[in-house]
Amino acid sequence: MAKVWLGPAGIPKIVKRAKDAVDAVRVVKELGLNAMEVEFVQGVRMGAELAEKVGEEARKNGVRLSVHAPYFINLCSDEPEKLEASVRRILDSVDRAHRMGAKIVVVHAAYYGKLGPEKCYEQVKQKLGEIVDEIEREGIDDVDIGVEITARNNQFGSVEEAFSLAKELKHVKPVIDWGHLFARNDGRIDYGAVLDLWRNEFGDEVMHTHFTSVKYRNGKYVDEHEPISINAPPFEPLAEELGKRDMEIALICESPLLEQDALLMKEILSKYGVRLA
């Protein structure tokens, strides 16, 4: 039976007294959840001191933390200043994650752009390798960089690319965004196959994932988040597959309803005997 780390992507919306990430961790615990992703999507604006306070609160409440790096990252940019800024944003995100005890920094790594998929893969591998070398020089060995599966076919981030990078580079892991994968595959998803692929490659390590439904527009699924009741993709088949497997998985809810849908996910998981870790 799977053990699940479940919580929102960012500060819970409904509980207005969650003023910052420290308060948010307490609220996550009070809601009966046990994970939270700290969102740096518009920039790394959390200082070192606050990151350490968030970490203290998370340890006190048994909440597993992760970090989402800024969206403005493109390791295949042909503009040197954008490439340098992308590397700095990842390094800053890893630093704050380390200070708060977060296990993984989720990254949208690149757009193929002029390079195309094969050359982009080689450049992402080179730049992430350099980043890993740098964080090791800084004495950070407890944070992984999570290469997120992306929704658009012009973005770096297929399952094959993310898993292949993780085989080649230490401190790099794939992050499965189930909604993105569903959109990238034109409305198809095989939860069991992806879960088994993880187990075969990474054994008992915690599998970090995101979940939301996505919008259907102009004949295709697009990267716009919807409540999980939309069922695109449906959550219940994932819960059923997790009920059959002995593994640890983090499920970060990226639905617009955040903690409301996280609690609905918890309820659905319980139908299949799956409990929080």
Secondary structure in CASP SS format (residue, H / E / C, confidence):
PFRMAT SS
TARGET T0000
AUTHOR 0000-0000-0000
METHOD secondary structure of the structure
MODEL  1
M C 1.00
A C 1.00
K E 1.00
V E 1.00
W E 1.00
L E 1.00
G E 1.00
P E 1.00
A E 1.00
G C 1.00
I C 1.00
P C 1.00
K C 1.00
I C 1.00
V C 1.00
K C 1.00
R C 1.00
A C 1.00
K C 1.00
D C 1.00
A H 1.00
V H 1.00
D H 1.00
A H 1.00
V H 1.00
R H 1.00
V H 1.00
V H 1.00
K H 1.00
E H 1.00
L C 1.00
G C 1.00
L C 1.00
N C 1.00
A E 1.00
M E 1.00
E E 1.00
V E 1.00
E E 1.00
F C 1.00
V C 1.00
Q C 1.00
G C 1.00
V C 1.00
R C 1.00
M C 1.00
G C 1.00
A H 1.00
E H 1.00
L H 1.00
A H 1.00
E H 1.00
K H 1.00
V H 1.00
G H 1.00
E H 1.00
E H 1.00
A H 1.00
R H 1.00
K H 1.00
N H 1.00
G C 1.00
V C 1.00
R E 1.00
L E 1.00
S E 1.00
V E 1.00
H E 1.00
A C 1.00
P C 1.00
Y C 1.00
F C 1.00
I C 1.00
N C 1.00
L C 1.00
C C 1.00
S C 1.00
D C 1.00
E C 1.00
P H 1.00
E H 1.00
K H 1.00
L H 1.00
E H 1.00
A H 1.00
S H 1.00
V H 1.00
R H 1.00
R H 1.00
I H 1.00
L H 1.00
D H 1.00
S H 1.00
V H 1.00
D H 1.00
R H 1.00
A H 1.00
H H 1.00
R H 1.00
M H 1.00
G C 1.00
A C 1.00
K C 1.00
I E 1.00
V E 1.00
V E 1.00
V E 1.00
H C 1.00
A C 1.00
A C 1.00
Y E 1.00
Y C 1.00
G H 1.00
K H 1.00
L H 1.00
G H 1.00
P H 1.00
E H 1.00
K H 1.00
C H 1.00
Y H 1.00
E H 1.00
Q H 1.00
V H 1.00
K H 1.00
Q H 1.00
K H 1.00
L H 1.00
G H 1.00
E H 1.00
I H 1.00
V H 1.00
D H 1.00
E H 1.00
I H 1.00
E H 1.00
R H 1.00
E C 1.00
G C 1.00
I C 1.00
D C 1.00
D C 1.00
V C 1.00
D E 1.00
I E 1.00
G E 1.00
V E 1.00
E E 1.00
I C 1.00
T C 1.00
A C 1.00
R C 1.00
N C 1.00
N C 1.00
Q E 1.00
F C 1.00
G C 1.00
S C 1.00
V H 1.00
E H 1.00
E H 1.00
A H 1.00
F H 1.00
S H 1.00
L H 1.00
A H 1.00
K H 1.00
E H 1.00
L C 1.00
K C 1.00
H C 1.00
V E 1.00
K E 1.00
P E 1.00
V E 1.00
I E 1.00
D E 1.00
W H 1.00
G H 1.00
H H 1.00
L H 1.00
F H 1.00
A H 1.00
R H 1.00
N C 1.00
D C 1.00
G C 1.00
R C 1.00
I C 1.00
D C 1.00
Y H 1.00
G H 1.00
A H 1.00
V H 1.00
L H 1.00
D H 1.00
L H 1.00
W H 1.00
R H 1.00
N H 1.00
E H 1.00
F H 1.00
G C 1.00
D C 1.00
E C 1.00
V C 1.00
M E 1.00
H E 1.00
T E 1.00
H E 1.00
F E 1.00
T C 1.00
S E 1.00
V E 1.00
K E 1.00
Y E 1.00
R E 1.00
N C 1.00
G C 1.00
K E 1.00
Y E 1.00
V E 1.00
D E 1.00
E E 1.00
H E 1.00
E E 1.00
P C 1.00
I H 1.00
S H 1.00
I H 1.00
N C 1.00
A C 1.00
P C 1.00
P C 1.00
F C 1.00
E H 1.00
P H 1.00
L H 1.00
A H 1.00
E H 1.00
E H 1.00
L H 1.00
G H 1.00
K C 1.00
R C 1.00
D C 1.00
M C 1.00
E E 1.00
I E 1.00
A E 1.00
L E 1.00
I E 1.00
C E 1.00
E C 1.00
S C 1.00
P C 1.00
L C 1.00
L C 1.00
E H 1.00
Q H 1.00
D H 1.00
A H 1.00
L H 1.00
L H 1.00
M H 1.00
K H 1.00
E H 1.00
I H 1.00
L H 1.00
S H 1.00
K H 1.00
Y C 1.00
G C 1.00
V C 1.00
R E 1.00
L E 1.00
A C 1.00
END
